[in-house]
Amino acid sequence: MALSVLAILGVAAAMVLALVLARPARRRNTGGIRRRLARPRLKPLSNMEREQLISQWTVIKAQFVDAPAVATTRADELLGRLATARGLPSASYEHRLRALSALFPAEASGARRLHAASEQAATGDADVESMRRAMIVGRRAFEALVMAGPHNHGPDAATHRTIALARRVPPQRSAPLLP
């Protein structure tokens, strides 16, 4: 009887050892999505598209004084359209944000804050100061997406000049003083 117990224990130990050392069964490859989102490629923008986007942002920025909630929502929508035009995933906001984080980690938090402020503005819970701050950091994300070249993630010199010109405020001329 002792020999049969030892044989059963030996077989059981061999089965446990085989299960532990065996390769795990192949699972569905979910890493492919992660890899694809980790290094997205930006589609190029034409100079006309860039100029239109920059002018739209300038209009939204000017609108902020009179209607901050509307301007914040429009800025978030414009940033989403720009990201989709550059080839970032359009399936969901989270996928787009992950791809933006992979390309521009520092600016992605600005896009996140702009989106949150836009949602708060839609419900009426946002104060003007938080929307203003969200617009400032959201602008950095917008500029990073507009300025990045199609194959590299650095600024394009022509776009950098265009953005710098859009930031400039024309000099204020005062009326001549009357004697």
Secondary structure by P-SEA (a helix, b strand, c coil): caaaaaaaaaaaaaaaaaaaacccccccccaaaaaaaabbbbbbbcaaaaaaaaaaaaaaaaaccccaaaaaaaaaaaaaaaaaaaccccccaaaaaaaaaaccccaaaaaaaaaaaaaaaaaccccaaaaaaaaaaaaaaaaaaaacccccccccaaaaaaaaaaacccbbbbccccc
